Amino acid sequence: MPELTLGSLSTPIEAILFDKDGTLLDFTAMWGFWTDRVMENFREELAARGLQFNAAEIPHIWGTFHDEQGRMNGYDVRGPLAMGTMEEVYAVLTWHGYRAGLSWAEAKIIVRECLLQAEYAMNKERPAQPLPGVLAFLEQCRNKGLKMGVVTADETENALSHLKWMGIESFFSVVVGTDQVGRGKPFPDMLLLACERLGVPTARVVVIGDTDGDMEMARAAGAAWKIAVGDPAHIKLSDLTVRSFHELLEVEVTR
């Protein structure tokens, strides 16, 4: 059985489960493209109805950062866009449509239309980009005989498309989106379902993500290790936080 070595500690493991957005793929490149188009469409829909949308509110809707031109250039790993389900993201924007003067029903219709337009643009552009070191790390894990899967707050169909756009879908034996479970992150449901499908106990699984929502999911499910990729100042619940997969390539996995 493969063994993950972290310093003086070692744990027998059989599988690694990855978050998708912000872990395998560049969150800002992917969701910045999507967010900019949703917000542009949303403002146009409001303007057509004689309603205004305060641009200063945009960072507070989903927890995003923006440049001087208003384009998304970063995100809060604690925020709705990073940690929420797609339904939660839709609901937050619908609420802001209601605050701007739409009826709740009209806000829901407009938000869905804006999202459809953004999805169409994203399917044409395919802005998914793997983070540096991801491909090498996946190859290393496969060569060591580890099973791999994806557990994501995104919906499964979208997740499969994004993995294909990056050319890494073949590494994963299972992909579990939030639409397959009753409760999404930080609850353990997705991880438990992925482990069931992989045929491995949670105590022999490593979870790699970029938010404390991923880490809490792993803790609640009883995973062997909780590894975060990102800024250590923003991740509180991991066993190990690295800034990139290049650092993870130095983590020894032996038989």
C-alpha positions as CSV (number, residue, x, y, z in Angstrom):
1,M,0.0,0.0,0.0
2,P,1.4,3.5,-0.8
3,E,2.5,5.5,2.2
4,L,2.4,9.3,2.5
5,T,5.4,10.7,4.4
6,L,5.2,14.2,5.9
7,G,8.3,14.9,8.0
8,S,8.6,12.2,10.6
9,L,5.0,11.1,10.2
10,S,3.7,8.5,7.8
11,T,0.2,7.2,7.0
12,P,-0.8,4.4,4.7
13,I,-3.1,5.8,2.1
14,E,-5.0,4.4,-0.9
15,A,-6.5,7.5,-2.5
16,I,-6.3,11.3,-2.9
17,L,-9.5,13.3,-3.3
18,F,-9.1,16.8,-4.8
19,D,-11.2,19.9,-4.8
20,K,-11.5,21.4,-8.3
21,D,-11.7,25.2,-8.3
22,G,-8.6,26.9,-6.8
23,T,-7.0,23.5,-6.3
24,L,-6.7,21.8,-9.6
25,L,-7.6,24.8,-11.8
26,D,-6.8,28.5,-11.6
27,F,-9.8,29.9,-9.9
28,T,-9.3,33.5,-11.0
29,A,-8.8,32.6,-14.7
30,M,-11.8,30.4,-14.7
31,W,-14.3,32.1,-12.4
32,G,-13.1,35.6,-13.1
33,F,-14.1,35.1,-16.8
34,W,-17.5,33.8,-15.6
35,T,-18.1,36.5,-13.0
36,D,-17.2,39.4,-15.2
37,R,-19.8,38.2,-17.8
38,V,-22.5,37.5,-15.3
39,M,-22.1,40.9,-13.7
40,E,-21.9,42.7,-17.1
41,N,-25.2,41.0,-18.1
42,F,-26.8,41.7,-14.8
43,R,-26.0,45.4,-14.9
44,E,-27.4,45.6,-18.5
45,E,-30.6,43.9,-17.5
46,L,-31.1,46.3,-14.6
47,A,-30.3,49.3,-16.7
48,A,-32.9,48.2,-19.3
49,R,-35.5,48.4,-16.5
50,G,-34.3,51.8,-15.3
51,L,-32.6,50.3,-12.2
52,Q,-29.1,51.0,-11.0
53,F,-26.5,48.6,-9.6
54,N,-23.8,50.1,-7.4
55,A,-20.5,48.8,-8.7
56,A,-19.0,49.2,-5.2
57,E,-21.2,46.4,-4.0
58,I,-19.9,43.8,-6.5
59,P,-16.9,42.6,-4.3
60,H,-19.4,42.0,-1.5
61,I,-21.8,39.8,-3.5
62,W,-19.6,36.7,-3.9
63,G,-16.4,37.7,-2.2
64,T,-14.3,38.8,-5.2
65,F,-11.5,41.4,-5.8
66,H,-11.4,43.6,-8.9
67,D,-9.0,45.8,-10.8
68,E,-9.5,49.4,-11.7
69,Q,-11.4,48.4,-14.8
70,G,-13.8,46.3,-12.7
71,R,-12.4,42.9,-13.8
72,M,-12.1,40.2,-11.2
73,N,-8.5,39.6,-10.3
74,G,-8.8,37.6,-7.0
75,Y,-11.2,36.1,-4.5
76,D,-11.8,35.6,-0.8
77,V,-11.3,31.9,0.0
78,R,-13.8,32.3,2.8
79,G,-16.5,33.8,0.5
80,P,-19.5,32.4,-1.3
81,L,-17.9,32.0,-4.7
82,A,-15.0,30.0,-3.3
83,M,-17.0,27.9,-0.8
84,G,-20.7,28.0,-1.8
85,T,-22.7,25.7,-4.1
86,M,-23.9,27.1,-7.4
87,E,-27.5,27.3,-6.0
88,E,-26.2,29.4,-3.1
89,V,-24.3,31.7,-5.6
90,Y,-27.5,32.1,-7.6
91,A,-29.5,32.9,-4.5
92,V,-27.0,35.6,-3.4
93,L,-27.2,37.4,-6.7
94,T,-31.0,37.1,-6.8
95,W,-31.1,38.8,-3.4
96,H,-29.1,41.7,-4.8
97,G,-31.5,42.0,-7.8
98,Y,-34.4,42.2,-5.3
99,R,-32.5,44.9,-3.4
100,A,-32.0,46.8,-6.6
101,G,-35.8,47.0,-7.1
102,L,-36.8,43.8,-8.9
103,S,-39.5,41.5,-7.6
104,W,-38.1,38.2,-6.3
105,A,-39.6,36.3,-9.2
106,E,-38.2,38.7,-11.8
107,A,-34.8,38.7,-10.1
108,K,-34.7,34.9,-10.3
109,I,-35.5,34.9,-14.0
110,I,-33.0,37.6,-14.8
111,V,-30.2,35.9,-12.8
112,R,-30.9,32.5,-14.6
113,E,-30.7,34.2,-18.0
114,C,-27.4,36.0,-17.1
115,L,-25.9,32.7,-15.9
116,L,-27.0,31.0,-19.1
117,Q,-25.3,33.7,-21.2
118,A,-22.1,33.4,-19.1
119,E,-22.1,29.6,-19.4
120,Y,-22.4,29.9,-23.2
121,A,-19.4,32.3,-23.3
122,M,-17.4,30.1,-21.0
123,N,-18.1,27.0,-23.1
124,K,-16.8,28.9,-26.2
125,E,-13.7,30.3,-24.4
126,R,-12.9,27.3,-22.2
127,P,-10.8,29.4,-19.7
128,A,-9.9,26.5,-17.4
129,Q,-6.2,26.4,-16.7
130,P,-4.4,23.8,-14.4
131,L,-2.4,25.4,-11.6
132,P,1.4,25.1,-11.8
133,G,2.6,21.6,-10.8
134,V,-0.8,20.0,-11.0
135,L,-0.1,17.7,-14.0
136,A,3.3,16.5,-12.6
137,F,1.7,15.8,-9.2
138,L,-1.2,13.8,-10.8
139,E,1.3,11.8,-12.8
140,Q,3.4,11.1,-9.7
141,C,0.3,9.9,-7.8
142,R,-0.8,7.7,-10.6
143,N,2.7,6.2,-11.0
144,K,2.6,5.3,-7.3
145,G,-0.7,3.5,-7.7
146,L,-2.9,5.9,-5.8
147,K,-6.6,6.2,-6.7
148,M,-7.8,9.7,-7.4
149,G,-11.1,11.5,-7.5
150,V,-12.6,15.0,-7.4
151,V,-15.1,16.4,-4.9
152,T,-16.4,19.8,-5.9
153,A,-19.0,22.4,-4.9
154,D,-19.6,22.7,-8.7
155,E,-22.2,20.5,-10.4
156,T,-20.9,17.2,-11.7
157,E,-21.5,17.9,-15.4
158,N,-19.7,21.2,-15.3
159,A,-16.8,19.6,-13.4
160,L,-16.4,16.9,-15.9
161,S,-16.3,19.5,-18.7
162,H,-13.7,21.6,-16.9
163,L,-11.4,18.5,-16.3
164,K,-11.7,17.6,-20.0
165,W,-10.9,21.2,-21.0
166,M,-7.6,20.9,-19.0
167,G,-6.9,17.4,-20.4
168,I,-6.7,15.7,-17.0
169,E,-10.0,13.8,-16.8
170,S,-8.3,10.5,-17.2
171,F,-6.5,10.7,-13.9
172,F,-9.8,10.5,-11.9
173,S,-11.8,7.4,-11.2
174,V,-14.7,9.3,-9.6
175,V,-16.0,12.9,-9.8
176,V,-18.6,13.9,-7.3
177,G,-20.4,17.2,-7.6
178,T,-22.7,18.9,-5.1
179,D,-25.7,17.8,-7.1
180,Q,-25.1,14.2,-6.1
181,V,-25.5,14.7,-2.4
182,G,-28.0,16.1,0.1
183,R,-25.4,18.4,1.7
184,G,-22.4,20.0,0.1
185,K,-19.2,21.2,1.7
186,P,-18.3,21.6,4.6
187,F,-20.4,18.5,5.3
188,P,-18.7,15.1,4.6
189,D,-21.3,13.7,2.2
190,M,-19.4,14.2,-1.0
191,L,-16.2,12.7,0.4
192,L,-18.1,9.7,1.9
193,L,-19.8,9.0,-1.5
194,A,-16.5,9.3,-3.4
195,C,-14.8,6.9,-0.9
196,E,-17.7,4.4,-1.3
197,R,-17.3,4.5,-5.1
198,L,-13.6,4.1,-4.9
199,G,-13.9,1.3,-2.5
200,V,-11.5,2.8,0.1
201,P,-12.0,3.7,3.8
202,T,-11.9,7.4,4.6
203,A,-9.1,6.8,7.1
204,R,-6.8,6.0,4.1
205,V,-7.7,9.1,2.0
206,V,-5.9,12.4,1.7
207,V,-8.0,15.4,0.8
208,I,-6.4,18.4,-1.0
209,G,-8.3,21.6,-1.3
210,D,-7.9,25.4,-1.0
211,T,-10.5,26.4,1.6
212,D,-11.4,25.6,5.2
213,G,-14.6,24.2,3.8
214,D,-12.6,21.4,2.1
215,M,-10.6,20.9,5.3
216,E,-13.8,20.6,7.5
217,M,-15.3,18.2,5.0
218,A,-12.2,16.0,5.4
219,R,-12.2,16.3,9.2
220,A,-15.9,15.4,9.4
221,A,-15.4,12.3,7.2
222,G,-12.3,11.1,9.1
223,A,-9.8,11.5,6.3
224,A,-6.2,10.7,7.0
225,W,-4.7,14.0,6.0
226,K,-6.1,17.5,5.2
227,I,-3.7,19.4,2.8
228,A,-4.4,22.9,1.6
229,V,-3.0,24.7,-1.4
230,G,-2.8,28.5,-0.8
231,D,-1.9,31.1,1.6
232,P,-1.3,29.6,5.1
233,A,-2.7,32.8,6.6
234,H,-6.1,32.0,5.1
235,I,-6.3,28.3,6.0
236,K,-6.8,27.4,9.6
237,L,-8.0,23.7,9.6
238,S,-5.4,21.9,7.4
239,D,-2.7,19.5,8.6
240,L,-0.4,21.0,6.0
241,T,-0.6,24.1,3.8
242,V,1.6,24.6,0.8
243,R,1.6,27.5,-1.6
244,S,1.8,25.4,-4.7
245,F,1.8,21.8,-6.1
246,H,5.6,22.3,-6.6
247,E,5.9,22.0,-2.8
248,L,3.6,18.9,-2.8
249,L,5.9,17.2,-5.3
250,E,8.5,17.1,-2.6
251,V,6.1,15.2,-0.3
252,E,7.4,11.6,-0.4
253,V,4.9,8.9,-1.4
254,T,6.5,5.5,-1.1
255,R,5.4,1.9,-1.0
